[in-house]
Amino acid sequence: MTDKQITVPTESIAHLLKMIESRILEIGKTYYANGQSYQDDLEITALRAMAQQLGFDFEVSSNGSEGFSVTRHPYTPAE
């Protein structure tokens, strides 16, 4: 992988964020059952980093046996 950046058209950002959110929710369905939480954590971290590059972030929390709940919000980098 390289550190090259791509330009994402503004009209595509919402679609990409929805794809990221959907993947996080999918991970949440098997997060406890599959015994691979470390790999899942790495993937969630990478997905959140992609969203941050688009100006947003996700708050991910457990819903117990129902998986994850995800809240999207604008990303503000730490100063």
C-alpha positions, 0 to 999 in steps of 0.5 A: 500500500502507498500513502497516495490520496484520492479525491472523492467527489462531494456527492459520493461522500455520503455513499462511502460513509454508509458503506463504512457504517454498514461494514461496522454494523456487519462486524458487530453481528459476529464480534463476540461469537467469532473469537477474532476481536483483535482483527475486528478491532483493527478493521474498525480502526481502519474504517474509522480512519477512512471516515475521518479523511472524509471529515466524519467519524463514527462512535461505535458502541455495543448493543449486547447480543444485538451487535453494535450501534453506530453514530456518525458525527463530524470529525474534529482532529485533536489539537 
